[in-house]
Amino acid sequence: MSPGAMMTQVPEDLVFYGTVEPTANHAVTLPVRARRELGLEAGSPLFLFGSASRKQVILTPGPEAAPDLLKLLSPTQK
């Protein structure tokens, strides 16, 4: 995928792991199945992306697990 390109296909293995609700101090707990299947350990870095206009949030493992997202965030070479 080239820098600046948008992903247009939904991954075949996309899973809905459930819902989470922020606590009073705004913390969220990730479902056990999601942590296990995605290999998330305590202290694992996560990236949080959001769009205020669309009220959307994307949470993904850190840079080692999401190199394509880092490419999307890089300035487009002209």
DSSP file (Angstrom, degrees, kcal/mol; ACC not computed):
  #  RESIDUE AA STRUCTURE BP1 BP2  ACC     N-H-->O    O-->H-N    N-H-->O    O-->H-N    TCO  KAPPA ALPHA  PHI   PSI    X-CA   Y-CA   Z-CA
    1    1 A M              0   0    0      0, 0.0     3,-0.1     0, 0.0     6,-0.1   0.000 360.0 360.0 360.0 131.5    0.0    0.0    0.0
    2    2 A S    >   -     0   0    0      1,-0.1     3,-2.3     4,-0.1    74,-0.0  -0.435 360.0 -87.0 -78.9 152.2    1.4    3.4   -1.0
    3    3 A P  T 3  S+     0   0    0      0, 0.0    69,-0.2     0, 0.0    -1,-0.1  -0.311 117.1  20.9 -56.5 138.2    1.8    6.2    1.5
    4    4 A G  T 3  S+     0   0    0     67,-0.4     2,-0.1     1,-0.3    68,-0.1   0.317  93.9 129.9  85.4  -9.0   -1.4    8.2    1.7
    5    5 A A    <   -     0   0    0     -3,-2.3     2,-0.4     1,-0.0    -1,-0.3  -0.475  53.8-131.0 -76.9 150.2   -3.5    5.4    0.2
    6    6 A M        -     0   0    0     -2,-0.1     2,-0.4    -3,-0.1    -4,-0.1  -0.806  19.2-113.7-101.3 142.7   -6.7    4.4    2.0
    7    7 A M        +     0   0    0     -2,-0.4     3,-0.0     1,-0.1    -1,-0.0  -0.600  33.9 179.1 -71.4 130.2   -7.5    0.8    2.9
    8    8 A T        +     0   0    0     -2,-0.4     2,-0.4     2,-0.0    -1,-0.1   0.515  54.8  68.0-113.1  -7.7  -10.6   -0.1    0.8
    9    9 A Q  S    S-     0   0    0      0, 0.0     3,-0.0     0, 0.0    -1,-0.0  -0.909  75.9-127.0-117.5 143.2  -11.2   -3.7    1.8
   10   10 A V        -     0   0    0     -2,-0.4    -2,-0.0     1,-0.1     4,-0.0  -0.716  38.2-107.7 -81.9 131.1  -12.3   -5.1    5.1
   11   11 A P    >   -     0   0    0      0, 0.0     3,-1.7     0, 0.0    -1,-0.1  -0.312  20.4-130.0 -58.8 140.8   -9.9   -7.8    6.4
   12   12 A E  T 3  S+     0   0    0      1,-0.3    -2,-0.0    -3,-0.0     0, 0.0   0.797 107.5  51.9 -62.2 -28.3  -11.5  -11.3    6.2
   13   13 A D  T 3  S+     0   0    0      2,-0.1    -1,-0.3     0, 0.0     2,-0.1   0.176  75.7 141.6 -97.4  19.0  -10.5  -12.0    9.8
   14   14 A L    <   -     0   0    0     -3,-1.7     2,-0.4     1,-0.0    -4,-0.0  -0.413  32.1-167.4 -61.5 131.3  -12.1   -8.8   11.2
   15   15 A V        -     0   0    0     -2,-0.1     2,-0.7    19,-0.0    -2,-0.1  -0.963  23.1-139.3-126.1 137.7  -13.7   -9.6   14.5
   16   16 A F        -     0   0    0     -2,-0.4     3,-0.1     1,-0.1    -2,-0.0  -0.884  19.7-174.7 -92.1 114.6  -16.2   -7.6   16.7
   17   17 A Y        -     0   0    0     -2,-0.7     2,-0.3     1,-0.3    17,-0.2   0.490  44.1 -99.3 -91.6  -4.0  -14.9   -8.3   20.2
   18   18 A G        -     0   0    0     13,-0.0    -1,-0.3     2,-0.0     2,-0.3  -0.776  48.0 -54.9 120.2-166.5  -17.7   -6.5   22.0
   19   19 A T        -     0   0    0     -2,-0.3     2,-0.3    -3,-0.1    -3,-0.0  -0.787  37.6-159.0-114.0 157.3  -18.2   -3.1   23.6
   20   20 A V        -     0   0    0     -2,-0.3    10,-0.1    10,-0.0     8,-0.1  -0.965   4.9-152.4-131.7 151.6  -16.2   -1.2   26.2
   21   21 A E        -     0   0    0     -2,-0.3     8,-0.3     8,-0.1     6,-0.1  -0.990  23.5-117.2-125.8 128.8  -17.3    1.7   28.5
   22   22 A P        -     0   0    0      0, 0.0     6,-0.2     0, 0.0     2,-0.0  -0.361  30.8-129.8 -60.6 140.6  -14.9    4.3   29.9
   23   23 A T    >   -     0   0    0      4,-2.5     3,-2.2     1,-0.1     5,-0.0  -0.182  38.9 -84.2 -77.5-179.3  -14.7    4.3   33.7
   24   24 A A  T 3  S+     0   0    0      1,-0.3    -1,-0.1     2,-0.1     0, 0.0   0.803 135.5  47.8 -58.8 -29.8  -15.1    7.4   35.7
   25   25 A N  T 3  S-     0   0    0      2,-0.1    -1,-0.3     0, 0.0    -2,-0.0   0.167 122.9-107.2 -98.8  19.1  -11.3    8.1   35.2
   26   26 A H  S <  S+     0   0    0     -3,-2.2     2,-0.2     1,-0.2    -2,-0.1   0.638  72.1 140.8  71.3  19.0  -11.7    7.4   31.4
   27   27 A A        -     0   0    0     -6,-0.1    -4,-2.5     2,-0.0     2,-0.4  -0.633  35.0-156.1 -86.7 150.3   -9.9    4.1   31.4
   28   28 A V        -     0   0    0     -2,-0.2     2,-0.5    -6,-0.2    -8,-0.0  -0.962   7.5-141.8-124.9 148.1  -11.2    1.2   29.2
   29   29 A T        -     0   0    0     -2,-0.4    -8,-0.1    -8,-0.3     3,-0.1  -0.934  17.9-136.7-108.4 126.1  -10.7   -2.5   29.7
   30   30 A L        -     0   0    0     -2,-0.5     5,-0.1     1,-0.1   -10,-0.0  -0.610  32.2 -99.1 -81.2 139.8  -10.2   -4.6   26.6
   31   31 A P     >  -     0   0    0      0, 0.0     4,-2.4     0, 0.0     3,-0.2  -0.247  28.0-121.2 -58.3 144.5  -12.0   -7.9   26.4
   32   32 A V  H  > S+     0   0    0      1,-0.2     4,-2.9     2,-0.2     5,-0.2   0.896 111.9  53.9 -53.9 -46.0  -10.0  -10.9   27.3
   33   33 A R  H  > S+     0   0    0      1,-0.2     4,-2.9     2,-0.2     5,-0.3   0.911 109.3  48.2 -59.5 -42.3  -10.5  -12.6   23.9
   34   34 A A  H  > S+     0   0    0     -3,-0.2     4,-2.3     2,-0.2     6,-0.3   0.935 112.5  48.2 -63.5 -46.4   -9.3   -9.5   22.1
   35   35 A R  H  X>S+     0   0    0     -4,-2.4     5,-2.4     2,-0.2     4,-0.6   0.917 116.1  44.5 -60.1 -43.3   -6.2   -9.3   24.3
   36   36 A R  H ><5S+     0   0    0     -4,-2.9     3,-0.8    -5,-0.2    -2,-0.2   0.957 117.0  42.5 -67.0 -51.9   -5.4  -12.9   23.8
   37   37 A E  H 3<5S+     0   0    0     -4,-2.9    -1,-0.2     1,-0.2    -2,-0.2   0.807 119.1  44.4 -69.5 -29.2   -6.0  -13.1   20.1
   38   38 A L  H 3<5S-     0   0    0     -4,-2.3    -1,-0.2    -5,-0.3    -2,-0.2   0.455 109.4-121.2 -94.2  -1.3   -4.2   -9.8   19.3
   39   39 A G  T <<5 +     0   0    0     -3,-0.8     2,-0.5    -4,-0.6    -3,-0.2   0.844  50.4 165.9  68.5  34.9   -1.3  -10.7   21.6
   40   40 A L      < -     0   0    0     -5,-2.4     2,-0.2    -6,-0.3    -1,-0.2  -0.742  11.8-175.3 -89.5 125.7   -1.7   -7.6   23.9
   41   41 A E    >   -     0   0    0     -2,-0.5     3,-2.4     1,-0.1     2,-0.1  -0.712  42.3 -76.7-110.1 163.8    0.1   -7.7   27.2
   42   42 A A  T 3  S+     0   0    0      1,-0.3    -1,-0.1    -2,-0.2     0, 0.0  -0.419 124.1  22.2 -57.4 132.3    0.1   -5.3   30.0
   43   43 A G  T 3  S+     0   0    0      1,-0.3    -1,-0.3    -2,-0.1     3,-0.0   0.409  85.8 146.4  86.8  -2.6    2.1   -2.3   29.0
   44   44 A S    <   -     0   0    0     -3,-2.4    -1,-0.3     1,-0.1     2,-0.2  -0.491  53.7-115.8 -65.2 131.2    1.8   -3.0   25.2
   45   45 A P        -     0   0    0      0, 0.0    17,-2.0     0, 0.0     2,-0.4  -0.469  33.7-168.5 -70.6 141.2    1.7    0.2   23.3
   46   46 A L  E     -A   61   0A   0     15,-0.2     2,-0.4    -2,-0.2    16,-0.1  -0.971  15.0-137.8-126.6 143.9   -1.6    1.0   21.5
   47   47 A F  E     -A   60   0A   0     13,-3.6    13,-2.4    -2,-0.4     2,-0.5  -0.852  14.3-159.0 -98.4 138.2   -2.3    3.7   18.9
   48   48 A L  E     +A   59   0A   0     -2,-0.4     2,-0.3    11,-0.2    11,-0.2  -0.975  12.2 179.9-119.6 117.9   -5.5    5.6   19.2
   49   49 A F  E     +A   58   0A   0      9,-3.2     9,-2.8    -2,-0.5     2,-0.3  -0.855   7.6 174.6-112.6 150.5   -6.8    7.3   16.1
   50   50 A G  E     -A   57   0A   0     -2,-0.3     2,-0.4     7,-0.2     7,-0.2  -0.996  30.0-148.3-154.9 160.1  -10.0    9.3   16.0
   51   51 A S  E  >> -A   56   0A   0      5,-2.2     5,-1.6    -2,-0.3     4,-1.2  -0.945   7.9-167.4-129.7 108.5  -12.2   11.5   13.9
   52   52 A A  T  45S+     0   0    0     -2,-0.4     3,-0.2     1,-0.2    -1,-0.1   0.876  89.8  54.4 -63.8 -36.8  -14.2   14.1   15.9
   53   53 A S  T  45S+     0   0    0      1,-0.2    -1,-0.2     2,-0.1    -2,-0.0   0.834 118.7  33.5 -68.9 -30.1  -16.4   14.9   12.9
   54   54 A R  T  45S-     0   0    0     -3,-0.2    -1,-0.2     2,-0.1    -2,-0.2   0.481 101.6-129.3-101.0  -3.9  -17.4   11.3   12.4
   55   55 A K  T  <5 +     0   0    0     -4,-1.2     2,-0.3     1,-0.2    -3,-0.2   0.923  60.1 143.5  54.6  46.7  -17.3   10.3   16.1
   56   56 A Q  E   < -A   51   0A   0     -5,-1.6    -5,-2.2     2,-0.0     2,-0.4  -0.888  33.2-167.7-119.7 148.8  -15.1    7.3   15.2
   57   57 A V  E     -A   50   0A   0     -2,-0.3     2,-0.4    -7,-0.2    -7,-0.2  -0.996   4.1-167.0-134.7 139.9  -12.2    5.7   17.1
   58   58 A I  E     -A   49   0A   0     -9,-2.8    -9,-3.2    -2,-0.4     2,-0.5  -0.998   4.7-171.1-125.9 127.8   -9.6    3.2   16.0
   59   59 A L  E     +A   48   0A   0     -2,-0.4   -11,-0.2   -11,-0.2    -2,-0.0  -0.981  16.0 164.4-118.1 126.5   -7.4    1.4   18.5
   60   60 A T  E     -A   47   0A   0    -13,-2.4   -13,-3.6    -2,-0.5     6,-0.1  -0.978  41.3 -89.9-142.2 151.9   -4.6   -0.7   17.2
   61   61 A P  E     -A   46   0A   0      0, 0.0   -15,-0.2     0, 0.0   -14,-0.1  -0.131  61.4 -81.5 -55.7 161.6   -1.4   -2.3   18.5
   62   62 A G    >>  -     0   0    0    -17,-2.0     3,-1.3     3,-0.1     4,-1.0   0.283  60.0 -67.6 -60.6-171.7    1.8   -0.2   18.4
   63   63 A P  T 34 S+     0   0    0      0, 0.0     3,-0.3     0, 0.0     7,-0.2   0.760 126.6  58.0 -57.7 -34.5    4.1    0.4   15.4
   64   64 A E  T 34 S+     0   0    0      1,-0.2    -2,-0.1     2,-0.1     0, 0.0   0.859 114.1  39.3 -64.4 -33.4    5.6   -3.1   15.1
   65   65 A A  T <4 S+     0   0    0     -3,-1.3    -1,-0.2     1,-0.2     3,-0.1   0.568 121.4  42.9 -91.9 -10.1    2.1   -4.5   14.6
   66   66 A A     X  +     0   0    0     -4,-1.0     4,-1.5    -3,-0.3     3,-0.5  -0.322  57.9 146.1-134.7  54.1    0.8   -1.7   12.4
   67   67 A P  H  > S+     0   0    0      0, 0.0     4,-1.8     0, 0.0     5,-0.1   0.846  75.4  57.9 -62.2 -32.6    3.4   -0.7    9.9
   68   68 A D  H  > S+     0   0    0      1,-0.2     4,-1.8     2,-0.2     5,-0.1   0.869 103.9  52.2 -65.5 -35.0    0.7    0.1    7.2
   69   69 A L  H  > S+     0   0    0     -3,-0.5     4,-1.5     1,-0.2    -1,-0.2   0.887 106.3  53.7 -67.6 -36.7   -0.9    2.6    9.5
   70   70 A L  H  X S+     0   0    0     -4,-1.5     4,-0.9     1,-0.2    -1,-0.2   0.892 106.9  52.2 -63.7 -37.1    2.4    4.3   10.0
   71   71 A K  H >< S+     0   0    0     -4,-1.8     3,-0.6     1,-0.2   -67,-0.4   0.895 106.2  54.2 -63.4 -39.2    2.8    4.6    6.2
   72   72 A L  H 3< S+     0   0    0     -4,-1.8    -1,-0.2     1,-0.2    -2,-0.2   0.826 108.8  49.0 -63.2 -31.3   -0.7    6.2    6.1
   73   73 A L  H 3< S+     0   0    0     -4,-1.5    -1,-0.2    -3,-0.1    -2,-0.2   0.646  91.2  97.9 -84.8 -15.0    0.4    8.8    8.6
   74   74 A S  S << S-     0   0    0     -4,-0.9   -70,-0.1    -3,-0.6     3,-0.1  -0.451  88.7 -97.6 -73.9 145.3    3.6    9.7    6.8
   75   75 A P        -     0   0    0      0, 0.0     2,-0.3     0, 0.0    -1,-0.1  -0.344  45.5-104.1 -60.0 142.4    3.6   12.7    4.6
   76   76 A T        -     0   0    0     -4,-0.1     2,-0.3     1,-0.1   -72,-0.1  -0.505  31.7-125.1 -70.6 131.0    3.0   11.8    0.9
   77   77 A Q              0   0    0     -2,-0.3    -1,-0.1     1,-0.1    -3,-0.0  -0.618 360.0 360.0 -76.1 133.1    6.2   12.0   -1.2
   78   78 A K              0   0    0     -2,-0.3    -1,-0.1     0, 0.0    -2,-0.0   0.371 360.0 360.0-114.2 360.0    5.8   14.3   -4.2
